[in-house]
Amino acid sequence: MASPGALEPAAGNAPGTKVELTVSCRNLLDMDTFSKSDPVVVLFVQGSGSSEWKEFGRTEVIDNTLNPDFVRKFVLDYYFEEKQNLRFDVNEDGTFTICHKTEVVKNTLNPVWQPFTIPVRALCNGDYDRTVKIDVYDWDRDGSHDFIGEFATSYRELSRAQSQFTVYEVLNPRKKCKKKKYVNSGTVTLLSFSVESEFTFVDYIRGGTQLNFTVAIDFTASNGMPSQPTSLHYASPYQLSAYALALKAVGEIIQDYDSDKLFPAYGFGAKLPPDGKISHQFPLNNNADNPSCAGIEGVLESYLQSLRTVQLYGPTNFAPIINQVAGAAAQVTDGSQYHVLLIITDGVISDMLQTKEAIVTASALPMSIIIVGVGPAEFEAMEELDGDEVRVSFRGRYAERDIVQFVPFRDYVDDSGNQVLSMARLAKDVLAEIPEQLLSYMKTRDIKPRRADPK
């Protein structure tokens, strides 16, 4: 029996970010002749952009039941930026899974292994009394390692070593059966044990942290007349423009983290009616008092309407909109709000110094900036703003955190013209850094996630 499913984009691949799945079944088909079935569930995960399914893990076996509630949980790396397809198969099994291997200590009968760290979920899936089996081997160069013995324990028992040493007898079942005077094959002493909490992106989202999404779109003349097929703003009856594709790709994932689904949306680099004044932060919905649009579809609608009413002009200035979002971010710095600014642009930035200053200032605030470059232009200056290699600085002052992610849209266009695939590829890369950037802000401010309200 197989059941497909999907883990919709809702949190990342920030290091340490996990999703926990618990499985139960009802009214299973009875496969045994003289008793009820002994079911186990196997989880398969489909690779990104692949049709191949790979086994991820298995639950425990529950004997003689057609309605099992499994205890063992599946703990998956949770990728904020992509959709993950899952498949659950029911069959029968009951095996241990390797969760850690120590290093080899050679030429001694009294080895002392290095301390190691393992997630509690990987060790026992949150079940503190679950059996944890430790096997001890004598390493051989040819790979035919000799089994010395084993012992069993649990997380709860291991945790007692926080206050005292714990000694385990290592037993070899075969030797125990064959030799009457057999005592053990040695002992293993647990010298230390400690538990540390590491908060993840999901912990903050569960605790109520909201992602506030703001859009800024380039309306400079270098994009070309929107009515012409050569324009980057041109939307044919058959496909979206590059701007609309980028907006949908990022926005449709981000919007799941914003409870009110209202997104401020701005344009920059255009002359506005009626007097032709140049603006670098005009509301796409033409409402300065309330620039928010209802959902991504509302942003798209306002964007297309603005193309029909404003005159594309220039220059390409980022600093005004970055400073505006930074001002909003500065109002709430307790970790309950985190701002993400998406800038979609076609060309070389005109106010580089001012933009660097704005980014350095914003790096101390709860916000991230995504820049998507569309069209054939060279974007070397944008790479300078993406502080992966060298942190952005202004007059000797460096950004506290790396908060900018830049990608050229052309690198994600599918050769076959599949726009859905292009959007998925783009979203995966541009959103990959958001969870870690949010965590970096929380850590530098020592902000812990709030406890989720009980349902």
C-alpha positions as CSV (number, residue, x, y, z in Angstrom):
1,M,0.0,0.0,0.0
2,A,1.5,3.4,-1.0
3,S,0.2,6.9,-0.2
4,P,1.7,10.0,-1.9
5,G,1.9,13.3,-0.3
6,A,3.8,16.6,-0.4
7,L,5.5,18.8,2.1
8,E,4.5,22.2,0.9
9,P,7.0,25.0,1.1
10,A,6.5,26.4,4.5
11,A,10.1,26.5,6.3
12,G,14.3,25.5,5.5
13,N,17.0,24.5,4.7
14,A,18.7,26.4,7.3
15,P,21.0,24.1,9.2
16,G,19.1,22.4,11.9
17,T,15.7,23.1,10.5
18,K,13.6,19.9,10.7
19,V,10.1,18.7,10.2
20,E,8.6,15.9,12.4
21,L,6.0,13.5,10.9
22,T,3.9,11.1,12.9
23,V,2.1,8.3,11.2
24,S,-1.1,6.3,12.0
25,C,-3.1,3.9,9.9
26,R,-6.7,2.8,9.9
27,N,-8.5,-0.3,8.5
28,L,-5.4,-1.9,7.0
29,L,-5.8,-5.0,4.9
30,D,-5.1,-8.1,6.9
31,M,-2.1,-10.0,5.3
32,D,-1.6,-12.7,7.9
33,T,-3.4,-16.0,8.0
34,F,-3.6,-16.8,11.7
35,S,-3.3,-13.3,13.2
36,K,-3.6,-9.7,12.3
37,S,-0.9,-8.0,10.3
38,D,2.3,-6.6,11.8
39,P,2.6,-3.3,10.0
40,V,5.5,-0.9,9.5
41,V,5.5,2.3,7.5
42,V,8.3,3.2,5.1
43,L,8.8,6.8,4.0
44,F,10.2,7.6,0.6
45,V,11.4,11.0,-0.5
46,Q,11.5,12.2,-4.1
47,G,14.6,14.2,-5.0
48,S,14.2,17.8,-6.1
49,G,13.8,17.8,-9.9
50,S,13.9,14.0,-10.0
51,S,11.4,11.3,-10.5
52,E,13.4,8.8,-8.4
53,W,12.1,7.8,-4.9
54,K,14.6,7.1,-2.2
55,E,13.9,5.4,1.1
56,F,14.2,7.9,4.0
57,G,13.3,5.8,7.0
58,R,10.9,3.3,8.7
59,T,8.7,3.2,11.7
60,E,8.7,0.5,14.3
61,V,6.7,-2.7,13.8
62,I,3.5,-3.0,15.7
63,D,2.3,-6.6,16.1
64,N,-1.2,-7.8,15.4
65,T,-3.1,-4.7,14.6
66,L,-4.9,-3.2,11.6
67,N,-5.1,0.3,13.2
68,P,-1.5,1.1,14.3
69,D,-0.5,4.4,15.9
70,F,3.3,4.5,15.3
71,V,5.6,6.1,17.9
72,R,8.7,6.5,15.8
73,K,8.6,9.8,14.0
74,F,10.2,10.8,10.7
75,V,12.4,13.8,11.1
76,L,13.2,15.5,7.7
77,D,15.4,18.4,6.8
78,Y,12.9,21.1,6.1
79,Y,13.6,23.2,3.1
80,F,11.8,26.6,3.3
81,E,12.3,27.3,-0.4
82,E,11.0,24.2,-2.1
83,K,8.2,21.7,-2.3
84,Q,9.1,18.2,-1.1
85,N,7.2,15.1,-2.4
86,L,6.8,12.2,0.1
87,R,5.4,8.7,-0.2
88,F,4.4,6.4,2.6
89,D,4.4,2.6,2.0
90,V,3.0,0.1,4.5
91,N,4.8,-3.3,4.8
92,E,6.5,-5.4,7.6
93,D,9.9,-4.9,9.2
94,G,11.6,-4.3,12.5
95,T,15.3,-3.3,12.3
96,F,17.6,-0.8,14.0
97,T,18.8,2.2,12.1
98,I,22.4,3.5,12.4
99,C,22.3,7.1,13.8
100,H,26.0,7.5,14.6
101,K,29.4,5.9,14.1
102,T,32.4,6.9,16.3
103,E,35.9,7.3,14.9
104,V,38.3,4.3,15.1
105,V,40.8,4.3,18.0
106,K,43.7,2.0,16.9
107,N,46.1,-0.2,18.8
108,T,44.5,-0.2,22.2
109,L,42.2,-2.3,24.4
110,N,41.1,0.8,26.4
111,P,39.9,3.3,23.8
112,V,38.6,6.7,24.7
113,W,36.4,8.1,21.9
114,Q,36.0,11.8,21.1
115,P,32.8,13.6,22.3
116,F,30.2,13.9,19.6
117,T,26.9,15.7,19.1
118,I,23.7,14.1,17.8
119,P,20.1,15.5,17.6
120,V,17.8,14.0,20.1
121,R,15.3,13.4,17.3
122,A,17.9,11.4,15.4
123,L,18.7,9.4,18.5
124,C,15.2,8.5,19.7
125,N,12.7,10.6,17.8
126,G,11.6,12.2,21.0
127,D,10.8,8.9,22.8
128,Y,13.1,9.1,25.9
129,D,12.5,5.4,26.7
130,R,13.1,4.0,23.3
131,T,15.8,1.3,23.1
132,V,19.1,2.6,21.8
133,K,21.5,-0.2,20.9
134,I,25.3,0.3,20.8
135,D,27.5,-2.2,18.9
136,V,31.2,-2.4,19.5
137,Y,33.6,-3.7,16.8
138,D,37.3,-4.4,16.4
139,W,38.3,-2.5,13.3
140,D,40.1,-4.4,10.5
141,R,41.8,-2.8,7.5
142,D,40.1,-5.1,5.0
143,G,36.7,-4.0,6.2
144,S,35.8,-7.4,7.9
145,H,35.4,-5.8,11.3
146,D,35.0,-8.3,14.2
147,F,31.9,-7.9,16.4
148,I,33.0,-7.5,20.1
149,G,29.6,-7.1,21.7
150,E,26.6,-4.8,22.3
151,F,24.6,-3.2,25.0
152,A,21.3,-1.4,25.2
153,T,20.2,1.8,26.8
154,S,17.8,4.7,26.3
155,Y,18.0,8.5,26.2
156,R,16.6,8.7,29.7
157,E,19.3,6.4,31.0
158,L,22.0,8.2,29.1
159,S,20.9,11.5,30.6
160,R,21.8,10.3,34.1
161,A,25.5,10.7,33.1
162,Q,24.9,14.5,33.5
163,S,25.6,13.9,37.2
164,Q,27.6,10.6,37.3
165,F,29.6,8.2,35.2
166,T,27.5,5.3,33.7
167,V,29.1,1.9,33.1
168,Y,27.7,-0.6,30.6
169,E,28.6,-4.2,30.2
170,V,29.4,-5.1,26.6
171,L,27.9,-8.6,25.8
172,N,28.4,-10.9,22.9
173,P,25.2,-13.1,22.6
174,R,27.0,-15.9,20.8
175,K,29.7,-16.2,23.5
176,K,27.2,-15.9,26.2
177,C,25.3,-19.0,24.8
178,K,28.5,-21.1,24.2
179,K,30.5,-20.3,27.3
180,K,29.1,-21.0,30.8
181,K,31.8,-18.9,32.5
182,Y,31.4,-16.0,30.1
183,V,30.9,-12.7,31.9
184,N,31.3,-9.9,29.3
185,S,33.5,-8.7,26.5
186,G,34.5,-5.5,28.4
187,T,32.7,-2.4,29.6
188,V,31.9,1.0,28.1
189,T,31.8,4.0,30.4
190,L,29.8,7.1,29.5
191,L,32.0,9.9,30.8
192,S,29.8,12.9,30.0
193,F,26.4,13.8,28.7
194,S,24.8,17.2,28.1
195,V,21.7,18.6,26.4
196,E,21.7,21.9,24.6
197,S,18.8,23.6,22.9
198,E,19.3,24.9,19.3
199,F,16.4,26.9,18.0
200,T,15.4,26.5,14.4
201,F,13.6,28.6,11.8
202,V,10.5,26.4,12.4
203,D,10.7,27.1,16.2
204,Y,10.3,30.9,15.5
205,I,7.5,30.4,13.0
206,R,5.7,28.1,15.4
207,G,6.2,30.7,18.1
208,G,4.4,33.3,16.0
209,T,7.1,35.2,14.1
210,Q,5.6,36.7,11.0
211,L,7.4,37.3,7.7
212,N,6.4,40.7,6.2
213,F,6.9,40.7,2.5
214,T,7.5,43.9,0.5
215,V,7.9,44.1,-3.3
216,A,9.8,46.7,-5.3
217,I,9.8,46.6,-9.1
218,D,12.0,48.4,-11.6
219,F,10.1,50.8,-13.8
220,T,13.2,52.4,-15.5
221,A,13.2,53.0,-19.3
222,S,15.9,50.4,-19.9
223,N,13.3,47.7,-19.6
224,G,11.7,48.8,-22.9
225,M,8.2,49.8,-23.8
226,P,5.8,47.4,-22.0
227,S,3.6,47.2,-25.1
228,Q,6.5,45.8,-27.2
229,P,7.4,42.1,-27.2
230,T,11.1,43.0,-26.7
231,S,10.3,44.6,-23.3
232,L,11.1,42.8,-20.1
233,H,7.7,44.0,-18.9
234,Y,5.9,42.6,-21.9
235,A,3.3,39.9,-21.0
236,S,2.0,38.0,-23.9
237,P,-1.4,36.2,-23.8
238,Y,0.5,32.9,-23.4
239,Q,3.1,33.6,-20.8
240,L,4.1,35.9,-18.0
241,S,6.8,38.5,-18.1
242,A,10.2,37.9,-16.4
243,Y,9.1,40.3,-13.7
244,A,5.8,38.6,-13.1
245,L,7.5,35.1,-13.0
246,A,10.0,36.3,-10.4
247,L,7.3,37.9,-8.3
248,K,5.1,34.8,-8.3
249,A,8.0,32.4,-7.7
250,V,9.2,34.1,-4.5
251,G,5.9,35.5,-3.3
252,E,3.8,32.4,-3.5
253,I,6.1,30.8,-0.9
254,I,6.7,33.8,1.3
255,Q,2.9,34.5,1.5
256,D,2.4,31.3,3.6
257,Y,4.3,33.0,6.4
258,D,2.2,36.2,6.5
259,S,-1.1,35.8,8.3
260,D,-2.9,38.8,6.7
261,K,-1.5,38.2,3.2
262,L,-1.3,41.9,2.6
263,F,1.9,43.0,0.8
264,P,3.2,46.5,0.4
265,A,4.2,46.8,-3.3
266,Y,6.2,49.7,-4.9
267,G,7.7,50.7,-8.1
268,F,10.9,52.8,-8.7
269,G,12.4,54.8,-11.5
270,A,9.2,56.1,-13.2
271,K,7.5,59.4,-13.9
272,L,4.1,59.6,-12.3
273,P,1.0,61.3,-13.6
274,P,-0.2,64.0,-13.7
275,D,3.0,66.1,-13.4
276,G,5.6,63.6,-14.4
277,K,7.5,63.6,-11.1
278,I,10.1,60.9,-10.8
279,S,9.6,58.5,-7.9
280,H,11.7,55.7,-6.5
281,Q,9.0,54.3,-4.1
282,F,5.6,54.8,-5.5
283,P,2.8,52.5,-4.4
284,L,1.7,50.2,-7.2
285,N,-1.9,50.4,-6.1
286,N,-1.7,54.2,-6.2
287,N,-2.7,54.4,-2.5
288,A,0.1,56.2,-0.5
289,D,-1.8,55.7,2.7
290,N,-2.2,52.0,2.3
291,P,0.2,50.5,-0.3
292,S,-0.6,46.9,0.6
293,C,-2.1,44.5,-2.0
294,A,-4.2,41.5,-1.2
295,G,-2.1,38.5,-1.9
296,I,0.4,37.9,-4.7
297,E,-2.4,38.1,-7.3
298,G,-3.2,41.6,-5.9
299,V,0.4,42.6,-6.3
300,L,0.4,41.4,-9.9
301,E,-2.8,43.2,-10.7
302,S,-1.5,46.5,-9.3
303,Y,1.8,46.0,-11.2
304,L,0.1,45.5,-14.5
305,Q,-2.2,48.5,-13.8
306,S,0.9,50.7,-13.1
307,L,2.5,49.7,-16.4
308,R,-0.5,51.3,-18.1
309,T,-0.4,54.6,-16.2
310,V,3.2,55.6,-15.4
311,Q,6.1,56.5,-17.7
312,L,9.2,54.3,-17.5
313,Y,12.2,56.5,-16.9
314,G,15.1,56.3,-14.4
315,P,17.6,56.2,-12.7
316,T,17.9,52.8,-10.9
317,N,18.0,53.8,-7.2
318,F,17.6,51.1,-4.4
319,A,18.4,53.2,-1.3
320,P,14.9,54.8,-0.9
321,I,12.9,51.6,-0.8
322,I,15.5,49.8,1.4
323,N,15.4,52.7,3.8
324,Q,11.6,52.7,3.8
325,V,11.4,49.0,4.7
326,A,14.2,49.4,7.2
327,G,12.1,52.1,8.9
328,A,9.2,49.6,9.3
329,A,11.6,46.9,10.5
330,A,13.0,49.2,13.2
331,Q,9.5,49.7,14.7
332,V,9.3,46.1,16.0
333,T,12.6,44.4,16.9
334,D,11.5,41.8,19.5
335,G,11.5,38.9,17.0
336,S,7.8,38.8,16.3
337,Q,8.2,40.5,12.9
338,Y,10.8,39.8,10.2
339,H,10.8,41.8,6.9
340,V,11.7,40.4,3.5
341,L,12.2,42.9,0.7
342,L,12.1,41.6,-2.9
343,I,13.7,43.9,-5.5
344,I,13.3,43.0,-9.2
345,T,15.5,45.0,-11.5
346,D,17.0,44.9,-15.0
347,G,20.1,47.0,-14.8
348,V,23.1,48.5,-13.1
349,I,22.4,50.3,-9.9
350,S,22.8,54.1,-9.9
351,D,23.1,54.9,-6.2
352,M,25.6,52.3,-5.1
353,L,27.1,54.3,-2.2
354,Q,23.7,55.2,-0.8
355,T,22.5,51.6,-1.2
356,K,25.6,50.2,0.7
357,E,24.9,52.6,3.5
358,A,21.3,51.5,3.6
359,I,22.2,47.9,3.7
360,V,24.8,48.4,6.5
361,T,22.1,50.1,8.5
362,A,19.5,47.5,7.7
363,S,21.8,44.6,8.7
364,A,21.2,45.5,12.4
365,L,17.4,45.1,11.9
366,P,15.1,42.2,11.4
367,M,15.1,42.2,7.6
368,S,16.5,40.5,4.5
369,I,16.8,41.7,0.9
370,I,16.4,39.6,-2.2
371,I,17.5,41.1,-5.5
372,V,16.5,39.3,-8.7
373,G,18.1,40.6,-11.9
374,V,16.1,40.1,-15.1
375,G,17.3,40.6,-18.7
376,P,20.8,40.3,-20.3
377,A,22.6,43.1,-18.4
378,E,25.8,42.5,-16.5
379,F,25.2,42.4,-12.8
380,E,28.7,42.6,-11.3
381,A,27.7,45.5,-9.0
382,M,24.8,43.4,-7.6
383,E,27.3,40.6,-6.7
384,E,29.1,43.2,-4.6
385,L,26.0,43.7,-2.5
386,D,25.5,39.9,-1.9
387,G,27.9,39.6,1.0
388,D,28.6,35.9,0.8
389,E,32.3,36.5,0.2
390,V,33.0,40.0,1.5
391,R,30.7,41.7,3.9
392,V,29.1,45.0,2.6
393,S,30.7,48.1,4.1
394,F,30.3,51.9,4.0
395,R,33.0,54.3,5.1
396,G,34.7,51.7,7.2
397,R,31.5,50.4,8.8
398,Y,30.7,46.8,8.0
399,A,27.3,45.1,7.9
400,E,26.5,43.2,11.0
401,R,25.0,40.3,9.0
402,D,24.8,39.1,5.4
403,I,21.2,40.1,4.6
404,V,21.4,40.3,0.7
405,Q,20.8,37.5,-1.7
406,F,21.2,38.3,-5.4
407,V,20.5,36.0,-8.4
408,P,20.2,36.6,-12.1
409,F,16.9,35.2,-13.4
410,R,18.4,34.0,-16.6
411,D,20.3,31.3,-14.8
412,Y,17.0,29.7,-13.8
413,V,15.1,29.8,-17.1
414,D,14.2,26.3,-18.3
415,D,15.5,25.5,-21.8
416,S,12.2,23.9,-22.7
417,G,10.3,27.0,-21.8
418,N,8.6,25.4,-18.7
419,Q,7.8,28.4,-16.6
420,V,6.7,26.4,-13.6
421,L,10.1,24.7,-13.5
422,S,11.9,28.1,-13.9
423,M,9.9,29.5,-11.0
424,A,10.6,26.5,-8.8
425,R,14.4,26.8,-9.5
426,L,14.4,30.5,-8.8
427,A,12.5,30.2,-5.5
428,K,14.7,27.4,-4.3
429,D,17.9,29.5,-4.6
430,V,16.7,33.0,-3.6
431,L,14.8,31.8,-0.5
432,A,17.5,29.3,0.7
433,E,19.3,31.9,2.8
434,I,16.2,33.5,4.5
435,P,16.0,31.0,7.4
436,E,19.6,31.3,8.3
437,Q,19.5,35.1,8.0
438,L,16.5,35.2,10.4
439,L,18.3,32.9,12.8
440,S,21.4,35.1,12.7
441,Y,19.3,38.1,13.7
442,M,17.6,36.2,16.6
443,K,21.0,34.9,17.8
444,T,22.8,38.2,17.8
445,R,19.9,39.7,19.8
446,D,19.5,36.6,22.1
447,I,15.8,36.4,21.1
448,K,14.3,33.0,21.9
449,P,11.2,31.7,20.1
450,R,7.9,32.2,21.9
451,R,6.0,29.1,23.1
452,A,3.4,28.2,20.5
453,D,-0.2,28.5,21.8
454,P,-1.7,25.1,22.5
455,K,-4.3,24.2,20.0
